[in-house]
Each structure stands twice: as structure tokens, then as C-alpha cells.
Amino acid sequence: MRAILQIIRKEFLQTGRDRKMIFIIFVAPVFQLLILGYAANLDVRNIRTVVCDLDRTPESRALVNEFTNSGYFVVTNYTDKISELDYYLDYGKDSFALVIPREFGRKIISGRTTQLQIIVDGSESAFATSGLQYASIIALRYSQNIAVKTFTRLAGSGVSIPRLSPQIRIWYNPELRSRNFMIPGVLALLLMIMTTMLTSLAVVKEKEVGTMEQLIVTPMRSYELIIGKLAPFSIIGMIDVTLVLLVASFWFQVPPKGSVPLLFLLCLIFLMTTLGLGLLVSTLSKTQQQAMMSSQFFVMMPMIYLSGFVFPIENMPRIIQYVTFLLPLRYFMVIIRGLFMKGVGWHELWPQAAMLLIFGTVILWISIVRFSKKVG
């Protein structure tokens, strides 16, 4: 036990001498959460729109007001020529174009069918898809209002029109704010990136500077060396979780709805996988640059893309969905979002926790087997 404590002390002293490392460990996670908390926003608002109103009637102006009052569209330019729309879209001045044809108002008043042209910049497919959905809903609502007014005018004001009024309830995220969904995922990503990369670099650094030989000649057992190397990064990881949790709760107003002690416990289980992966990368690498590149391309990038952090797993090809079952971050994403958004507990999360424990045990065992008291 004394030998393990001495290794832990050595790791903290070695880390404390490097001011850049202190910044990376404690300041960078908070800074990244602040940046990603604002930048990683999937909510589509204030879509810049150019309007080409060829009718210029109260009906056409009412339609434009429907778009602007929705909060999703903001009219930034007007034009009388359809040919000028290319200029606004090509140069990125606007993302949407709304073209109202001539005799739009006359056809609406007479009850005839009319058309509305919507042109969208499809270079950002996700943005364009959301904008088209909003535009379709607004146009449908405008059409329904016209139909109700026409029916009332023709049938008489005393006629009641049967209407379906849905009562919509949105659970867990009533405002549909993407920030509530993204911030817990960012916490999971930062925990994975920091612990995996720091562990892999710290072990490889011992090889590069030659201090690994000094550890080899000491009367220390392999498990003591491994525990002494991994324990400091476990402590650092939990400190980072605490800092990020405070920023998420008090700065972004996204506190966890579930048990905080359970959150820390499951973070510790997740750390078994990230520390094991970092140790495994260190056994396969000979330089810090090689360790960094390997951890980024073979560990972090697949987990970020395939864990459900941004892209829904259900939308992936079936074979890729099967691959995601091999990624520990997939299960931790379910845990972290369940605790933050749904407020669920151990009863609902134990399957994911069990999978993380299995992954962590296997990965750590493989890493420990490869990690020997020999210079690679």
C-alpha cells in the first residue's frame, strides 16, 4: 500500500510541475463545456429568409407575417424579381426564399387552390430539413385558417365547425431545447477524452524520458505500479466531473434530475473503460505523438460518431447499429442523459451499468496483461 501511495504522490508531483498540464486537466474541460454548450445547438431559429412577393395583397402579407411571427424565420431581404433569388442564396445572404405568385390573394378569397414556392439552401441538410418542416407546418396552418374563414362566411356565422384540438405533452424536455440534450453528452465526451488521453500519454512519457527503467528496478509488483499509475487519473477524472457538473447546473441551468451520488458511482464504472483504453494504447505506442494519434483515431472518433452523441443510432445502417454495442460510450450516454433529463435511478439504469462493468473489467484485464515491467 505504501508503494502505491508513493507512485500516486509521484504522479501528482510530476503533473503539478507542468503548468500547461494543470491548465489542460482542470481549465480545458470547463472551457470546452462553455464553448460546446453554446456551439452544439441543434435548435433552428431565425432562419434568414428572402421574400419575393409578386402579389402584394393583404393575404400575401398575412402569410409573410405567419412566417415571421413563428420565431423560426426572419425576413432579411425583399425582392420583386425571381431571378435575384440566386444572388441571395449563392452568396449565403439567406438560406430560405419564399415566392408568393401573382393572384395569390384573389385565388384565396375565391376559394381556389393556389401555390407557394419555397426554395431552400440544401448545402446544410439537417438545417434545411428542419426549416422545411417548420415552413410546411406554417403553410398548413395558414391554409386551415383560410378554410375555416371561408366555411364560416359561406355557411353563416351561426354554424359551428367541428375541430380536433390535440393536447400535447412533452416529457423530460418540454421546451425541446437541444442544450438539455447536448450538455450531458458533452460531459461524457470530456470525461472520456481527458482520462483516455492523459493515461496513454503519461505512461508513454515514462518510456520517452527513461524513468520507466527506474520503476522497473524497484521492488514493486506489477499491480502496485498499475494502480499507482491509474489512481491519480481516476481522481482527476472525478474532479473534472465535479467542475463540469457545477458549470452545467449553475451556468447553463441544466442540473441532473436524478441522484448525484449515483451519477458519480456510474462515472467511476465508466472510468474503468477509459483508463483501460488509455493504458492499452500506451502499451501499443512508443511515443507520445503516436499515443495521441492512436487514441484520437481509433478510440475517440469512433465513440463520438457512433455513440449516439449527435447522430441517432436508430438512423444508422443495421450493421453499424450492431457495431455500436461494442462501444462503452453508447451505454454511458444512456446513463448520463437518463440521470440528467429523465431523473431515472438504478432500477432503470442497471443494464447499462452492468455492460459498462463488463467492458471495464475486460478492457482493464487486457491492458494489465499487456502492461508488464519491461520497456516496450
PyMOL commands that set and color helices and strands:
alter all, ss='L'
color gray80, all
select helices_A, chain A and resi 2-16+19-39+58-69+82-90+104-110+125-155+178-209+211-216+222-251+260-284+288-306+313-315+318-324+328-342+346-370
alter helices_A, ss='H'
color red, helices_A
select strands_A, chain A and resi 47-53+73-78+96-100+117-120
alter strands_A, ss='S'
color yellow, strands_A
deselect
rebuild
show_as cartoon
